[in-house]
């Protein structure tokens, strides 16, 4: 998706929460296999990096039902992002069996 005025592709940015989530995922996996931890986080990041090509590729997050809050599923992880006017924000990354906490508007 391109910015309506500049015609440039929207930039993907990671919120502090999403960065903390990735670190926690890596730490958890690294207890058993440090190499697998790095590879897994790289896969999650690569999945998210596809979003600017087609921001609406993810489904609407069922808990919110908003057009601008979407998610991609990678194995059993949910990558939740928000489509804004200037960029696409990765809001959180977490295991699918966990509950999604309320998001700021």
N, C-alpha and C positions, 0 to 999 in steps of 0.2 A: 504494500500500500504506500502510495506516495503522499507527501504533504501537499494539500490542495493548492497552496500558493507557490511554493518553491519547486514542486515537482520532484523533490528528492525523496528517496526511500526513508521511512521512519527509522530512527536509531533504536537499537535494543539497549536498555540500561537495566542493571541489576540493583534492586533496592538493598539496603543494609540487611533487611530480614532475609532476603533470598540468599545473600552471601553467607550469612550465619547458618542458614539451613544447609547449604552445600558443605560448609566446614563440618557441621555436625554429622552429616551423612558420611563424609570421608572418614571422620574419626571413628565412627561406629564400625564401618567395614574394615578399617585399617587394623583393628584389634586382631582380626583373623588373617587378613591378607592386604598388606599395604599397597602392593602393586594393583590389585583388583580395585582398591579404593580410588586410586588415581584414575584408572580406566573408567570406572563407573561415573565419577563426577564429570570426566571429559565427555562421556556419552550424554549425560543430562544437559551439559552446556551446549553440545552440538545440536541436540534436539531443539533447545530454545533458540539457537541462532538461526533456525529455519524460519522463524516467525515473521521477520520483516519482509520476506519475500511474499508472504500471503497471510497477513495478520488474522484473518478470520478463519484460518485453517483449523484452529482448535474449537472445541465445542464450548457453548456457554456453560459457565459453572452452574450446576444445578442448584446449589445453595443460594444463589443470587439471581439467576435468570436475567442478568443484564447483558446487553449486546457488547459492552466494552470490556467485560471481565470474562476471560476465556481460559481454557486450559488444554494442554497437551498431556497425554498419558505416555509415559515411557516405562515399560514393564509395570511395576506396581507403584510407580511414583507419579504424582500429579505436579505439573509445572504450571502454576497459575500466573497469568499476566493480564495487564490492563492496557488497552489501546487508547492512547491519548492523542492530542492534537500535534504535539511536538515529538513524541517518542512512544515506545512500547516499554512498559515497565514489567520486569519479572518481579512479582510480588512475594511469592513463596514457592518452595519446593518441599514436598513431604510425601510420606508413604500414604497410599490411598486408603488404608483402613483407619487412618486418623481423621478426626473432625477438622474441618476448616474453620478457623477463627474468623470473626467479623473483620472486614477490611475497612480502612478509612475511605471516605468518598473520593 
